[in-house]
Amino acid sequence: IYVLTGDPGFGTSSSITGISRDIGIVGPDAWTYGPNRSLYFFGSNGLYSLRPNEFNVDQSNRISTGRLDREFASIDLSKYNIRLVYDYFLYGIHVFLSSFEVPTGPVRHYFYDERSQALWPMEYPGTQGPSASVYYSHSEPDRRRVLLGGYDGHVRFFDGNTGNDDGTAIDSHVWIGPFQIG
């Protein structure tokens, strides 16, 4: 990873500085800005965070350490374009695995919740899953949201008040525990 400081187009003093020689971003869409210009990106072994004016990237920047390590390291990057989108409504990062071909079955994606620092695996149906994604920053707060382009040509968004997607029931569950009682 390299950083360009200054503007070389205006003849001002500029330089390119290496901030990591062993960690990199896996694709052109595998990064996103979060609040306060923090940068999040997906490397070959997980999710990383970089704060403004931080000029050294190493494994201590990996926020997914100890969570889904094997799963992240086993993602076949020749089959998926990794897309990151920061969700200002949910305070977290969507990690979408957009297949280069229309998936025949469900595809696993992930959500990183900044508040709890938790990583959640998620699945979407193949044809309805995201082939493209963007955070739509509308002037009206109620219309700001993450938009997902599906392989079927439809644009979708998350709605916590619905129980189905175009007639397909949404299966949602969380497994927490075990807990020792008493």
Backbone as CSV, one residue per row, in Angstrom:
resi,resn,N_x,N_y,N_z,CA_x,CA_y,CA_z,C_x,C_y,C_z
1,ILE,0.866,-1.171,0.000,0.000,0.000,0.000,0.903,1.221,0.000
2,TYR,0.596,2.148,-0.891,1.361,3.384,-0.999,0.436,4.582,-0.815
3,VAL,0.983,5.676,-0.308,0.229,6.909,-0.102,0.882,8.009,-0.918
4,LEU,0.057,8.747,-1.661,0.523,9.918,-2.405,0.187,11.144,-1.575
5,THR,1.182,11.916,-1.216,0.951,13.163,-0.484,1.296,14.322,-1.412
6,GLY,0.536,15.401,-1.295,0.727,16.542,-2.184,0.017,16.307,-3.503
7,ASP,0.098,17.297,-4.379,-0.559,17.227,-5.679,0.494,17.368,-6.766
8,PRO,0.872,16.262,-7.416,1.931,16.344,-8.427,1.518,17.137,-9.664
9,GLY,0.228,17.370,-9.867,-0.253,18.102,-11.027,-0.012,19.604,-10.946
10,PHE,0.236,20.115,-9.758,0.417,21.551,-9.597,1.853,21.935,-9.264
11,GLY,2.758,21.009,-9.410,4.165,21.310,-9.194,4.533,21.510,-7.740
12,THR,3.611,21.203,-6.832,3.932,21.319,-5.414,4.742,20.110,-4.988
13,SER,5.290,20.201,-3.832,6.067,19.094,-3.298,5.136,17.910,-3.049
14,SER,5.412,16.806,-3.682,4.611,15.602,-3.492,5.534,14.400,-3.382
15,SER,5.013,13.352,-2.772,5.824,12.140,-2.645,4.911,10.921,-2.549
16,ILE,5.462,9.789,-2.913,4.775,8.511,-2.767,5.533,7.740,-1.701
17,THR,4.796,7.345,-0.656,5.406,6.667,0.480,4.758,5.310,0.669
18,GLY,5.560,4.277,0.827,5.041,2.943,1.109,4.652,2.827,2.573
19,ILE,3.410,2.378,2.844,2.997,2.192,4.231,2.823,0.715,4.582
20,SER,2.874,-0.169,3.579,2.910,-1.603,3.827,3.418,-2.303,2.572
21,ARG,4.325,-3.245,2.791,4.843,-4.008,1.669,4.281,-5.436,1.642
22,ASP,3.527,-5.829,2.691,2.998,-7.193,2.715,1.474,-7.268,2.831
23,ILE,0.803,-6.133,3.026,-0.653,-6.115,3.125,-1.177,-5.234,2.006
24,GLY,-2.229,-5.692,1.344,-2.803,-4.903,0.262,-4.305,-5.076,0.185
25,ILE,-4.929,-4.271,-0.639,-6.368,-4.321,-0.857,-6.621,-5.290,-2.012
26,VAL,-7.587,-6.210,-1.849,-7.755,-7.303,-2.806,-8.444,-6.913,-4.103
27,GLY,-9.029,-5.733,-4.192,-9.693,-5.350,-5.434,-10.103,-3.889,-5.434
28,PRO,-10.554,-3.406,-6.578,-10.863,-1.979,-6.716,-12.055,-1.512,-5.876
29,ASP,-12.935,-2.422,-5.466,-14.109,-2.056,-4.670,-14.007,-2.549,-3.230
30,ALA,-12.859,-3.070,-2.849,-12.686,-3.695,-1.534,-12.251,-2.693,-0.471
31,TRP,-12.772,-1.479,-0.542,-12.461,-0.463,0.462,-13.638,0.499,0.581
32,THR,-13.708,1.190,1.705,-14.747,2.187,1.923,-14.292,3.155,3.001
33,TYR,-14.819,4.364,2.934,-14.602,5.320,4.005,-15.685,5.147,5.048
34,GLY,-15.314,5.359,6.308,-16.269,5.374,7.402,-16.306,6.758,8.011
35,PRO,-16.878,6.882,9.194,-16.931,8.185,9.857,-15.526,8.746,10.120
36,ASN,-15.428,10.031,10.113,-14.166,10.734,10.396,-13.042,10.346,9.440
37,ARG,-13.410,9.999,8.202,-12.454,9.666,7.138,-11.588,8.443,7.451
38,SER,-12.094,7.568,8.335,-11.380,6.315,8.548,-11.550,5.463,7.291
39,LEU,-10.562,4.659,7.007,-10.563,3.819,5.813,-10.649,2.361,6.243
40,TYR,-11.537,1.626,5.619,-11.654,0.193,5.851,-11.356,-0.508,4.533
41,PHE,-10.638,-1.616,4.622,-10.358,-2.365,3.398,-10.256,-3.844,3.705
42,PHE,-10.447,-4.643,2.652,-10.368,-6.089,2.770,-9.057,-6.538,2.164
43,GLY,-8.230,-7.187,2.991,-6.968,-7.757,2.532,-7.134,-9.247,2.292
44,SER,-6.085,-9.907,1.913,-6.173,-11.332,1.583,-6.510,-12.204,2.784
45,ASN,-6.387,-11.669,3.992,-6.688,-12.475,5.177,-7.690,-11.819,6.124
46,GLY,-8.423,-10.793,5.670,-9.450,-10.237,6.533,-9.696,-8.755,6.342
47,LEU,-10.428,-8.193,7.300,-10.872,-6.809,7.267,-9.924,-5.934,8.085
48,TYR,-9.530,-4.802,7.491,-8.574,-3.887,8.120,-9.184,-2.506,8.299
49,SER,-8.613,-1.770,9.256,-9.020,-0.398,9.519,-7.778,0.481,9.537
50,LEU,-7.910,1.664,8.951,-6.800,2.616,8.915,-7.361,3.993,9.257
51,ARG,-6.849,4.600,10.303,-7.300,5.923,10.743,-6.581,7.011,9.964
52,PRO,-7.155,8.214,9.888,-6.491,9.315,9.180,-5.093,9.581,9.757
53,ASN,-4.175,9.893,8.871,-2.781,10.189,9.227,-2.052,9.021,9.874
54,GLU,-2.533,7.816,9.640,-1.836,6.614,10.093,-1.042,6.095,8.902
55,PHE,0.259,6.058,9.024,1.118,5.756,7.882,1.900,4.465,8.053
56,ASN,1.349,3.537,8.804,1.965,2.228,8.933,0.850,1.200,9.031
57,VAL,0.828,0.240,8.134,-0.189,-0.796,8.144,0.486,-2.123,8.430
58,ASP,0.000,-2.804,9.474,0.494,-4.139,9.787,-0.671,-4.969,10.312
59,GLN,-0.396,-6.146,10.826,-1.464,-7.043,11.269,-2.265,-6.472,12.441
60,SER,-1.723,-5.491,13.165,-2.480,-4.879,14.265,-3.662,-4.055,13.742
61,ASN,-3.673,-3.730,12.460,-4.787,-3.004,11.846,-5.936,-3.930,11.431
62,ARG,-5.711,-5.238,11.532,-6.742,-6.194,11.106,-7.799,-6.307,12.196
63,ILE,-9.000,-5.793,11.925,-10.071,-5.795,12.919,-10.831,-7.121,12.940
64,SER,-10.549,-7.992,12.001,-11.202,-9.302,11.986,-10.335,-10.389,12.610
65,THR,-9.243,-10.035,13.251,-8.340,-11.015,13.845,-9.087,-11.908,14.828
66,GLY,-8.915,-13.208,14.675,-9.534,-14.169,15.575,-10.988,-14.453,15.271
67,ARG,-11.530,-13.854,14.227,-12.931,-14.058,13.853,-12.991,-14.367,12.364
68,LEU,-13.439,-15.528,12.035,-13.601,-15.961,10.643,-12.286,-15.960,9.858
69,ASP,-11.162,-16.146,10.551,-9.848,-16.105,9.897,-9.732,-17.120,8.761
70,ARG,-10.066,-18.375,9.031,-9.955,-19.407,7.998,-10.913,-19.136,6.850
71,GLU,-12.107,-18.688,7.206,-13.120,-18.420,6.180,-12.666,-17.296,5.248
72,PHE,-12.152,-16.214,5.815,-11.683,-15.096,4.997,-10.477,-15.494,4.149
73,ALA,-9.563,-16.250,4.719,-8.368,-16.661,3.981,-8.700,-17.637,2.860
74,SER,-9.863,-18.304,2.937,-10.214,-19.294,1.910,-11.112,-18.734,0.803
75,ILE,-11.402,-17.431,0.821,-12.225,-16.845,-0.241,-11.445,-16.893,-1.554
76,ASP,-12.049,-17.466,-2.575,-11.415,-17.577,-3.890,-11.590,-16.239,-4.622
77,LEU,-10.558,-15.428,-4.639,-10.624,-14.092,-5.235,-10.727,-14.124,-6.758
78,SER,-10.542,-15.302,-7.368,-10.740,-15.405,-8.817,-12.229,-15.556,-9.153
79,LYS,-13.064,-15.823,-8.144,-14.499,-15.999,-8.359,-15.342,-14.830,-7.852
80,TYR,-14.782,-14.006,-6.951,-15.562,-12.945,-6.314,-14.871,-11.592,-6.387
81,ASN,-15.672,-10.569,-6.602,-15.236,-9.196,-6.442,-15.703,-8.774,-5.052
82,ILE,-14.783,-8.450,-4.182,-15.127,-8.040,-2.824,-15.515,-6.565,-2.871
83,ARG,-16.689,-6.245,-2.325,-17.188,-4.862,-2.287,-17.467,-4.489,-0.838
84,LEU,-16.943,-3.352,-0.408,-17.214,-2.844,0.930,-18.066,-1.594,0.834
85,VAL,-19.069,-1.495,1.709,-19.937,-0.328,1.785,-20.150,-0.012,3.255
86,TYR,-19.883,1.228,3.648,-20.166,1.640,5.025,-21.636,2.025,5.128
87,ASP,-22.321,1.479,6.142,-23.739,1.746,6.370,-23.875,2.693,7.557
88,TYR,-24.188,3.955,7.285,-24.283,4.969,8.331,-25.523,4.781,9.198
89,PHE,-26.503,4.040,8.745,-27.697,3.769,9.534,-27.432,2.648,10.543
90,LEU,-26.700,1.617,10.123,-26.399,0.473,10.992,-25.044,0.575,11.676
91,TYR,-24.266,1.605,11.364,-22.938,1.827,11.965,-22.017,0.635,11.742
92,GLY,-21.866,0.277,10.486,-20.988,-0.841,10.207,-20.670,-0.978,8.733
93,ILE,-19.946,-2.029,8.431,-19.431,-2.248,7.085,-20.014,-3.533,6.514
94,HIS,-20.607,-3.406,5.333,-21.056,-4.580,4.585,-19.883,-5.066,3.744
95,VAL,-19.611,-6.348,3.825,-18.601,-6.986,2.980,-19.359,-7.917,2.047
96,PHE,-19.517,-7.477,0.801,-20.262,-8.252,-0.183,-19.297,-9.012,-1.078
97,LEU,-19.595,-10.293,-1.305,-18.836,-11.114,-2.237,-19.665,-11.223,-3.506
98,SER,-19.372,-10.387,-4.476,-20.117,-10.374,-5.741,-19.447,-11.327,-6.712
99,SER,-20.166,-12.372,-7.052,-19.635,-13.392,-7.943,-19.483,-12.826,-9.360
100,PHE,-18.447,-13.252,-10.059,-18.246,-12.818,-11.443,-19.259,-13.471,-12.386
101,GLU,-19.881,-14.568,-11.938,-20.934,-15.229,-12.701,-22.183,-15.277,-11.827
102,VAL,-23.358,-15.373,-12.434,-24.601,-15.416,-11.669,-24.588,-16.662,-10.783
103,PRO,-24.681,-16.470,-9.456,-24.645,-17.626,-8.551,-25.887,-18.504,-8.692
104,THR,-25.710,-19.799,-8.521,-26.838,-20.725,-8.606,-27.485,-20.951,-7.248
105,GLY,-26.789,-20.618,-6.188,-27.326,-20.796,-4.842,-26.987,-19.603,-3.972
106,PRO,-27.302,-19.698,-2.689,-27.014,-18.580,-1.782,-25.517,-18.293,-1.700
107,VAL,-25.185,-17.029,-1.479,-23.794,-16.598,-1.333,-23.640,-15.981,0.048
108,ARG,-22.541,-16.287,0.690,-22.273,-15.764,2.027,-21.611,-14.394,1.930
109,HIS,-22.100,-13.467,2.735,-21.555,-12.120,2.846,-21.357,-11.852,4.331
110,TYR,-20.859,-10.662,4.676,-20.544,-10.375,6.079,-20.921,-8.941,6.430
111,PHE,-21.146,-8.718,7.727,-21.383,-7.373,8.235,-20.549,-7.193,9.487
112,TYR,-19.790,-6.093,9.527,-18.995,-5.750,10.710,-19.689,-4.608,11.437
113,ASP,-20.122,-4.871,12.670,-20.801,-3.877,13.494,-19.753,-3.144,14.325
114,GLU,-19.572,-1.857,14.054,-18.565,-1.080,14.789,-18.883,-0.963,16.271
115,ARG,-20.157,-0.859,16.614,-20.533,-0.652,18.011,-20.174,-1.845,18.877
116,SER,-20.423,-3.041,18.406,-20.119,-4.247,19.186,-18.819,-4.906,18.740
117,GLN,-18.218,-4.400,17.686,-17.005,-4.968,17.088,-17.203,-6.448,16.755
118,ALA,-18.386,-6.752,16.218,-18.740,-8.132,15.882,-18.837,-8.301,14.377
119,LEU,-18.453,-9.466,13.901,-18.584,-9.843,12.495,-19.712,-10.846,12.367
120,TRP,-20.653,-10.553,11.471,-21.813,-11.411,11.298,-21.846,-11.956,9.870
121,PRO,-21.844,-13.288,9.701,-22.052,-13.845,8.366,-23.519,-13.703,7.973
122,MET,-23.773,-13.467,6.691,-25.128,-13.335,6.162,-25.195,-14.064,4.828
123,GLU,-26.386,-14.498,4.444,-26.580,-15.143,3.146,-27.712,-14.465,2.411
124,TYR,-27.520,-14.295,1.102,-28.567,-13.776,0.231,-28.771,-14.769,-0.904
125,PRO,-29.998,-14.865,-1.419,-30.215,-15.736,-2.578,-29.319,-15.301,-3.741
126,GLY,-28.856,-16.252,-4.514,-27.900,-15.972,-5.580,-28.320,-14.876,-6.543
127,THR,-29.506,-15.003,-7.155,-29.897,-14.023,-8.173,-30.291,-12.688,-7.569
128,GLN,-30.728,-12.680,-6.315,-31.113,-11.439,-5.661,-29.942,-10.798,-4.918
129,GLY,-28.876,-11.542,-4.752,-27.716,-11.043,-4.039,-27.045,-9.909,-4.789
130,PRO,-26.185,-9.178,-4.120,-25.616,-7.976,-4.733,-24.562,-8.254,-5.809
131,SER,-24.839,-7.751,-7.001,-23.824,-7.716,-8.053,-23.151,-6.344,-8.048
132,ALA,-23.805,-5.379,-7.388,-23.267,-4.031,-7.212,-23.848,-3.470,-5.920
133,SER,-23.145,-2.521,-5.313,-23.618,-1.927,-4.062,-23.057,-0.526,-3.916
134,VAL,-23.846,0.327,-3.243,-23.424,1.705,-3.025,-24.210,2.277,-1.851
135,TYR,-23.605,3.205,-1.119,-24.345,3.942,-0.105,-24.911,5.181,-0.779
136,TYR,-26.232,5.315,-0.765,-26.916,6.436,-1.398,-27.140,7.514,-0.348
137,SER,-26.405,8.610,-0.448,-26.475,9.700,0.516,-27.447,10.758,0.008
138,HIS,-28.732,10.540,0.261,-29.781,11.448,-0.195,-29.888,12.648,0.740
139,SER,-30.406,13.768,0.246,-30.570,14.959,1.081,-31.611,14.749,2.176
140,GLU,-32.583,13.856,1.939,-33.586,13.533,2.955,-33.081,12.343,3.775
141,PRO,-32.947,12.513,5.098,-32.390,11.430,5.929,-33.122,10.093,5.799
142,ASP,-34.440,10.116,5.609,-35.197,8.862,5.514,-34.925,8.094,4.230
143,ARG,-34.267,8.723,3.267,-33.996,8.058,1.995,-32.536,7.650,1.842
144,ARG,-31.716,7.908,2.857,-30.308,7.474,2.820,-30.249,5.994,3.146
145,ARG,-29.527,5.254,2.320,-29.478,3.808,2.530,-28.452,3.153,1.616
146,VAL,-28.163,1.898,1.925,-27.337,1.057,1.069,-28.237,0.498,-0.019
147,LEU,-27.836,0.676,-1.274,-28.571,0.126,-2.412,-27.806,-1.067,-2.961
148,LEU,-28.550,-2.115,-3.302,-27.950,-3.346,-3.819,-28.524,-3.657,-5.187
149,GLY,-27.661,-3.764,-6.178,-28.077,-4.193,-7.504,-27.983,-5.701,-7.581
150,GLY,-29.074,-6.357,-7.948,-29.092,-7.815,-8.025,-28.777,-8.314,-9.419
151,TYR,-28.451,-9.577,-9.524,-28.176,-10.191,-10.824,-29.435,-10.253,-11.675
152,ASP,-30.604,-10.107,-11.026,-31.867,-10.143,-11.751,-32.273,-8.771,-12.284
153,GLY,-31.428,-7.757,-12.124,-31.709,-6.430,-12.662,-32.445,-5.505,-11.716
154,HIS,-32.808,-5.960,-10.532,-33.530,-5.130,-9.567,-32.556,-4.439,-8.613
155,VAL,-32.972,-3.263,-8.141,-32.222,-2.549,-7.110,-33.003,-2.695,-5.817
156,ARG,-32.324,-3.142,-4.762,-32.973,-3.385,-3.479,-32.304,-2.569,-2.378
157,PHE,-32.987,-2.507,-1.235,-32.399,-1.883,-0.051,-32.902,-2.632,1.176
158,PHE,-32.181,-2.455,2.284,-32.550,-3.125,3.522,-33.742,-2.414,4.144
159,ASP,-34.700,-3.218,4.626,-35.882,-2.683,5.298,-36.188,-3.600,6.477
160,GLY,-35.967,-3.096,7.679,-36.171,-3.899,8.878,-37.621,-4.201,9.190
161,ASN,-38.551,-3.632,8.438,-39.974,-3.821,8.720,-40.656,-4.813,7.797
162,THR,-39.917,-5.491,6.958,-40.546,-6.428,6.026,-40.137,-7.861,6.358
163,GLY,-40.992,-8.785,6.015,-40.719,-10.193,6.292,-40.436,-11.012,5.055
164,ASN,-40.478,-10.372,3.862,-40.195,-11.117,2.640,-39.536,-10.197,1.617
165,ASP,-38.941,-10.820,0.624,-38.296,-10.100,-0.465,-38.934,-10.587,-1.757
166,ASP,-39.790,-9.757,-2.343,-40.502,-10.133,-3.563,-41.217,-11.467,-3.410
167,GLY,-41.784,-11.703,-2.231,-42.522,-12.932,-1.982,-41.701,-14.054,-1.394
168,THR,-40.376,-13.942,-1.382,-39.506,-14.948,-0.787,-39.324,-14.610,0.690
169,ALA,-39.694,-15.551,1.574,-39.582,-15.311,3.016,-38.125,-15.065,3.406
170,ILE,-37.922,-14.130,4.311,-36.588,-13.828,4.830,-36.375,-14.684,6.066
171,ASP,-35.384,-15.559,6.014,-35.048,-16.431,7.134,-33.984,-15.722,7.951
172,SER,-34.335,-15.328,9.148,-33.403,-14.580,9.982,-33.315,-15.235,11.351
173,HIS,-32.099,-15.506,11.774,-31.910,-16.078,13.099,-30.522,-15.711,13.615
174,VAL,-30.388,-15.773,14.924,-29.118,-15.484,15.584,-28.879,-16.591,16.596
175,TRP,-27.660,-17.104,16.634,-27.292,-18.125,17.595,-26.327,-17.494,18.568
176,ILE,-26.714,-17.416,19.830,-25.882,-16.813,20.867,-25.742,-17.810,22.000
177,GLY,-24.563,-17.950,22.509,-24.384,-18.858,23.649,-23.260,-19.819,23.396
178,PRO,-23.122,-20.798,24.228,-23.962,-21.124,25.384,-23.672,-20.208,26.579
179,PHE,-24.654,-20.143,27.478,-24.522,-19.367,28.693,-24.638,-20.296,29.889
180,GLN,-23.846,-20.025,30.919,-23.972,-20.778,32.158,-24.997,-20.057,33.022
181,ILE,-26.029,-20.781,33.432,-27.100,-20.191,34.221,-26.867,-20.508,35.695
182,GLY,-27.039,-19.512,36.528,-26.894,-19.712,37.980,-25.484,-19.545,38.359
